[in-house]
Amino acid sequence: MRVTPRRALAAAAIAALLGFIVYWSGVVPIGAAGGHWRITDLVLHTAMRRSVAFHAPEEVPQGFGAAAQVRRGAGHFEQGCASCHGSPLRPRGAVPRAMVPEPPDLTGRVDDWTAGELYWIVANGVKFTGMPAWPAPDRHDEAWSLAAFLQRLPGMSREDYRALAFGKVEPDAPLPGPFAALLADCARCHGLDGVGDASGAFPRLDIQPRPVLRAALEAYAQGRRASGIMQTAVRDLHLEELAALADHYARLGPQRRTPPLAAGDVPIELLERGEHIAREGLASRDVAACTGCHGSAARDDFPVIAGQYRDYLVTQLQLFAGEIDRGGGRFLDLMTLAAHTLGPDEIEAVAAWYASRSAP
């Protein structure tokens, strides 16, 4: 039979009609119990791999893989990821293993993903799977932290994982008080004493006044301060629970008087530059002195930054400079302007000087 344009068009119309009938009838099963057809799985997985490879960055940020970054990623992985992807301390549960597609067990492999590809998946999520995008889209630093940890995870021992994900707190260790379970989650990263750990992965809480801690926790819980890590940690907590956590750390007072950064570990010129900006400001650029709000006589609704970890201070100033929805008090605009005016070297200098100071 000779194929004519009219016959070809008719055949295409019939095929389209049959396809629509199958689509509309609901005869095609979508239940997860049966899984995908092999060809469907192959097509979807290949498309996902190619898309990730196309969109992922080739270069990693400076300092990628540092101890503090890996520790930060581990803390979040235990709370937000391990239930689906497993960990050296616990296998995946029955629910994620019944998903289609099944979330991969990351303890034994991360396939051959590059660091940039892992970052892209963490930051953007994957459609048609249970993999969500990062809760705070602008916090690229947090997504990179998780990517750094994921590269270290395959083959990690139970002991190493415990140290990274739980810090100085033993898993399932009993804690006193009615909010013990909540405190245990905080303590994995910040410690029971609020000091965190030597890596400086998490900010010190022991030096902060109660109003600062409570305002920060409420801002995270209400989505007014961007952090995928902290929003995940406190999103479902009630105001009284947030207040109890703030009370715990505020009543401790400074637990360590030794500055986290030894003055001899950084060039003296850097510290002198940081001290000048902190004490005098930069009048030519309308940058006020930091000590005006963060000095020893500061109000209790201003955060204490003397004795805080250097990397944390750098990150916060970078967030202000980038006009990320970081949140802040009444003088948020002042901080945004000041940080936006400072150059990268000046941010490093200010952070180093404050980290070399003792907490008041």
N, C-alpha and C positions, 0 to 999 in steps of 0.2 A: 504494500500500500504506500502510495506516494505521500510524503509529508509536505503538506502545504502550510503556509502561514496561518490560514484559518484553522486548520486542524491542530496545529501546535498551540495556538491561542486557546482553543477549546480544551485541549488536554491540560494546559496550565490552569485554566479556570476550574476544571473539575478537581484537579489536585488540590488547589487552594480551598475549594469548598469542602472536600473531604477532610483536609487538615483542620479547617475551622470547626467542622462537626466533631472531630475527635477532641479538639481543644475545649469546645463548649460543653461537651457531654460529661466531662469529668472522669472519663474512663481511665485516663493516665494516672497511675498511683503516685501520690506525693508523700506517702507515709515514710517516716525515717526507719521503720523497722526493717524494710526490705533493702535499704541502702540504695546507692546509685547503680545503674547499669555500668558495666566496665567502660564502655565507650563514653558515657556521660562523665564519669569520673576522670577519664583521661583528658577529655576536652576541657573541662573546667579547671583541672589542676594545671594543665599546660598553659592555658590562658592566664591563670593567676601568676604562674612563674614568670612568664614573659612580661606581663604588665609590671610586676614588681621590679624586675631587672631593668626595664625601660625607665621607670620613674625614680628609682632609688639613687641617692647621691653617691658619687664615686669616692669622694674624699671624706675623711672623718674630722671632727673638730679637734683643735689643739688640746692635748691632755687626755685624749680618749684612752680608756683602759686604766686610768689612774685608780689607786686603791680606794679613794673616797667615792669615786664614781661607781665602781663595782659594788661597793657596800650599799650605796644608796639604791641601786637597782635591785640588789638582793632583798632589801627590806620590803620593797613594794612587791616583788615577785611572790614572796611568802604569803602576803595578804591578798593580792589581787589576781594571781596567775596560777599558783600551785594546785588549786582545786581542780583545774582543767588539765594542766600540763604536767602534773606530778612534780615531785622533788625527791632528793636523796633521803628525806625523812618520811615521806608518805607517798604511796602510789596514787594514781588517779582514781577517782571514785566511779561508781557505776553509771552515774548520770552523764558525765562527759564521754564515757566510752560508748554510750548509746546514741550520741549525736551523729549527724551526717552533714558534712564530713566530720570524722572523729578528730578532736584536737590532738595534735601530735604530742607524744611523750618526749619532753625536751631533755630529760636527764641522760639519755643515752646518745642523743644526736641532735644537731641543729641543721641537718642535711648539709648542703654546701652553701648556705646563705652567707653573703658578705656582711660586714658590719653595717654598711649603708642599707642593704636590703632588710636586715633585722630592724634597723631604725625605722625604715619606711613602713614596715608592717605594724610595728608598735604604734607609730604616730597616726597611721591612717586606717588601720584595721583592714579587714578583707570582707567584701560583700559575699553573700550566699554562704557564709559560715557564721559561727558564733563569736568570731574575733572582732571586738569593738575597737573603735578609734580611741586615741588617747583622750581622756576626759577634759584636758586643758590644751586645746590645739596649739596655743602659742608657746607652751613650755617645751620647746625642742630639747632643752638641756636635760629634762627628765626622761624623755624618750631615748635619748642617747645613753643615759645611765642604765636603763634596762637593757639596751642592746649590748652594752659593755659586759654586763653580768651574763647575758645569754651566751656570749661567746666563751665564757669561762665555765658554764654549767655542765656540759657533757662530761661524764666521767668524774665529776666532783665527788669527793668522799663525804660521808655523813658529817664528819667532824668539821671539815672546811665549810660545808653549807651551814651548819649550825652557827659557826662563828660569824659568818657573813649575814645571815638572815635574822639571827637573834641577839647578836652582840654578847653582852655579859649576862643576859637573862636566859636561863635554861628553859627549853620548851616544856610547857605544862607545869612549870614551877608554881607552887601555891603562893599567892600574895594576900596580904591582909586587907580588910576593908570591903564595904559594899560595892565598890567599883573596881574590884580586883581584876576582872576580866578586861575591862577597858584599859586599866593602867598597864596590864601586861602587853597590850598591843602598842601602847606608847613607848614602853620601856625597851622593846626590841630595838628601837632606833635611838631613842633619846636617853636610855638608861633610867633606872629608878631614881638616880640622883640628878637627872636632868643634864648631865655633862656630856652625854653621847659617848664617843670613843675617840681614840687618838687620831683617826683618819680625818676627822673634821667633816664627815659626810653629812652630819645633821647639826642644826644649830643648838647652842646651849640654851636650855630653858631655865636653869637654876638661877640665872642672873636677871631674869625678867620680872617686872612688877605684875601683880595679878591683873590689872586692867588691860595690860598689853597682851597677856596670854589669852584672856577671855575674848577680847576683841578679835584676835587672830583666829581663834578656833571658830567663833561664830561666823566670821567672814568666809572661812573655808567651807563650813557646813552649809551656808546659804549661797555658795557659788559666787560670792563677791570678791574672792581672792583666788587667783588662778594657780592651781597645783593639782595635777592628776594624782599625785601621791597623797597629799593631805586631804583632798576632797573625797577620795576613796576611803580614807581612814576615819573621817568624822561625819560623813554625809548623813548617816542614819541616827546620829546621836541627838538626844533631847537637850534642851538648854541647861537643865540641872546637871546632866552628865558632863557637858562641856565645862560648866562652872566648877564641878568637883575636880576635874582634871587640872584646870587652871589653879585651883586652890592648892592641890597637892604640890605642884612644882613651885608655886610662888612662895609657899611657906618654908621651903628648904633653905632659901638664901644661897649665896655663892658657895659652892662645894669645893672650889679649887681657886686659889689665889694666884697660882703661877700662870703667867700669860701663856696662851696656846702657841704663840710664836716667839721664839727666842730672838732677841735683837741681833745677835750675832749671825743669824741664819739668813739675813737679807742685807743688801748693801745699805750702808749708813745714809747714802744720798737719797735712797728711796724713802727711808723713814723720815728724814728731815723734810722732804717734799710733802709727805703725807701729814706730818705734824703742822706744817705751815698752812696747808689747806684746812685742816681740822680746826686750828686755833684762830686763823686770820681770815679764812675764806679767800676768794679771788674777786676783789672789788671791781677789777676791770671787766669782769664777765658777770657781775651781779650774783656771784655765788656766796651765800652767807657762810659764816663759820659753823662747822658742824657742832662745836661745843655749845653753841647757843641753845640747842634743843637736846643734845645728847651728852651734856657735861655732867659733872658729879652732882649738880643741884637741879637736875632735870625733873620735870613733872613725872608723875607715875603713869601717865598715859603715853609717854614716849619710850620707845625701846632702848634698853641699855646695849651699847655696841662695844664698849671697852671690854676686852677679854673674850669677845666673840671670835669664832673661827674665821680665818682669812677668806677661804673659798666661799663661805656662805655670804660674807659681806660683799665680795666681788659679784656674786650672782645676783644679789638683791639690787645692787647699784646698776648692773646691766639691765635688769628687768625694768627699773625705773627709767633708764635711758632709752630703752626700746619701747617705752609707753605700753608695756604689757599690762593687762588688767590685773595688776598685782594687789590692789587694795591698799588702804592706808588710812591714817587719821585725818584730822582737819587740815593738816599741812601737806597733804598728798601732792598738790600742785607744786609746792615749793621743792619737794624732793625730786619730782619729775624734772623740773627745770634745772636744778643743780646737777643731777646725774647726767642729764642730756648735754649739759655744757662741758662736763669733764671728759677728757680724753681717756683712752684705755690705760695709759701709763699712770695717769692721775688717779683713776679708780683703784688700780693696783696699789698705789702709794698710800692712799687713805685707808684702804682695807688692811694693809700690812701694819700701819702705825697703830690702828685700834686693836688689832690682834696681838700686838706686842705690849699692850697695856694690861694692867691687872683690873679685874672687875671691881667696881666700887663697893 
